[in-house]
Amino acid sequence: MIYVIIMCIVSLCVALFAVQNAMTVAVTFLAWNFTTSLVMVILSSLIAGLLIAFCWGLKLKTQHYLHDRKRQEQITTLEDENTKLQEEIKMLMYTQKQRLAAQSISSPTFASDKLNGLSEPTVIPSFKPEK
């Protein structure tokens, strides 16, 4: 909001300056030579500056939007991968409990000690994926 107020004040100052300096001037641009009012030169410069600022702001907003969209896609992908890995850990824990339960039939004392230790893992080992 403060940006808009500052822009209005600057625009008002430029307009006042242009009106107070209403003399004619010779303008040369590339191959063109013409005479026009100083007001027109100042206001056209102001409009060109505003157009350039608008285009630059639009470029920045587009870049931020694309960057945010890319990050959201990465977050979604990583959350899906995390869910799959959590399910795989649960499956592996269940399989390990089943194996130990099957071993308890053949060797009750050894397997029951291991089965009691598998109730909840305290630390999940980490590994580095191959590149």
C-alpha positions as semicolon CSV with decimal commas, in nm:
position;residue;x (nm);y (nm);z (nm)
1;M;0,000;0,000;0,000
2;I;0,283;0,237;0,083
3;Y;0,433;0,161;-0,259
4;V;0,118;0,291;-0,429
5;I;0,120;0,609;-0,219
6;I;0,485;0,675;-0,304
7;M;0,417;0,613;-0,674
8;C;0,126;0,861;-0,668
9;I;0,339;1,128;-0,500
10;V;0,622;1,081;-0,751
11;S;0,376;1,090;-1,043
12;L;0,219;1,409;-0,909
13;C;0,561;1,574;-0,876
14;V;0,652;1,476;-1,233
15;A;0,321;1,609;-1,363
16;L;0,369;1,941;-1,178
17;F;0,723;1,971;-1,311
18;A;0,602;1,901;-1,665
19;V;0,321;2,159;-1,650
20;Q;0,553;2,429;-1,514
21;N;0,805;2,363;-1,795
22;A;0,574;2,377;-2,095
23;M;0,823;2,517;-2,348
24;T;0,892;2,349;-2,682
25;V;1,208;2,145;-2,729
26;A;1,379;1,977;-3,023
27;V;1,387;1,601;-2,982
28;T;1,621;1,368;-3,173
29;F;1,568;0,994;-3,150
30;L;1,758;0,762;-3,385
31;A;1,671;0,900;-3,732
32;W;1,379;1,118;-3,622
33;N;1,401;1,489;-3,548
34;F;1,095;1,675;-3,424
35;T;0,987;1,960;-3,200
36;T;0,741;1,897;-2,919
37;S;0,640;2,026;-2,581
38;L;0,863;1,944;-2,284
39;V;0,549;1,817;-2,111
40;M;0,512;1,545;-2,374
41;V;0,878;1,443;-2,342
42;I;0,856;1,418;-1,963
43;L;0,522;1,234;-1,958
44;S;0,628;0,989;-2,231
45;S;0,947;0,916;-2,034
46;L;0,736;0,856;-1,724
47;I;0,502;0,622;-1,911
48;A;0,798;0,433;-2,061
49;G;0,949;0,392;-1,713
50;L;0,622;0,266;-1,569
51;L;0,587;0,016;-1,855
52;I;0,941;-0,113;-1,798
53;A;0,877;-0,145;-1,422
54;F;0,551;-0,330;-1,489
55;C;0,722;-0,576;-1,724
56;W;1,004;-0,635;-1,476
57;G;0,756;-0,697;-1,194
58;L;0,558;-0,937;-1,411
59;K;0,877;-1,128;-1,490
60;L;0,966;-1,157;-1,121
61;K;0,616;-1,272;-1,025
62;T;0,623;-1,536;-1,299
63;Q;0,960;-1,666;-1,181
64;H;0,838;-1,687;-0,820
65;Y;0,521;-1,866;-0,927
66;L;0,713;-2,124;-1,131
67;H;0,965;-2,174;-0,850
68;D;0,687;-2,226;-0,593
69;R;0,505;-2,470;-0,820
70;K;0,825;-2,672;-0,868
71;R;0,882;-2,684;-0,491
72;Q;0,523;-2,796;-0,428
73;E;0,568;-3,080;-0,678
74;Q;0,889;-3,185;-0,502
75;I;0,716;-3,177;-0,163
76;T;0,431;-3,392;-0,295
77;T;0,676;-3,641;-0,446
78;L;0,879;-3,664;-0,125
79;E;0,567;-3,707;0,089
80;D;0,451;-3,993;-0,135
81;E;0,794;-4,154;-0,115
82;N;0,794;-4,114;0,263
83;T;0,453;-4,283;0,288
84;K;0,571;-4,575;0,074
85;L;0,885;-4,616;0,283
86;Q;0,685;-4,609;0,609
87;E;0,456;-4,879;0,472
88;E;0,759;-5,084;0,367
89;I;0,905;-5,052;0,718
90;K;0,577;-5,171;0,871
91;M;0,567;-5,464;0,630
92;L;0,925;-5,562;0,710
93;M;0,856;-5,540;1,084
94;Y;0,548;-5,758;1,042
95;T;0,746;-6,011;0,837
96;Q;1,021;-6,018;1,098
97;K;0,767;-6,077;1,376
98;Q;0,613;-6,361;1,174
99;R;0,957;-6,523;1,127
100;L;1,033;-6,496;1,495
101;A;0,692;-6,636;1,581
102;A;0,761;-6,930;1,351
103;Q;1,101;-6,980;1,514
104;S;0,942;-6,972;1,858
105;I;0,763;-7,294;1,774
106;S;1,094;-7,470;1,709
107;S;1,297;-7,289;1,978
108;P;1,066;-7,116;2,230
109;T;1,320;-6,948;2,459
110;F;1,544;-6,785;2,196
111;A;1,263;-6,656;1,972
112;S;1,050;-6,519;2,255
113;D;1,343;-6,303;2,371
114;K;1,383;-6,162;2,020
115;L;1,007;-6,120;1,969
116;N;0,978;-5,911;2,285
117;G;1,253;-5,682;2,159
118;L;1,064;-5,610;1,832
119;S;0,758;-5,444;1,979
120;E;0,859;-5,089;1,873
121;P;1,185;-4,995;1,708
122;T;1,366;-4,724;1,897
123;V;1,601;-4,626;1,617
124;I;1,539;-4,676;1,248
125;P;1,872;-4,735;1,076
126;S;1,954;-4,497;0,796
127;F;2,127;-4,589;0,478
128;K;2,273;-4,404;0,182
129;P;2,101;-4,482;-0,148
130;E;2,322;-4,583;-0,436
131;K;2,369;-4,321;-0,700
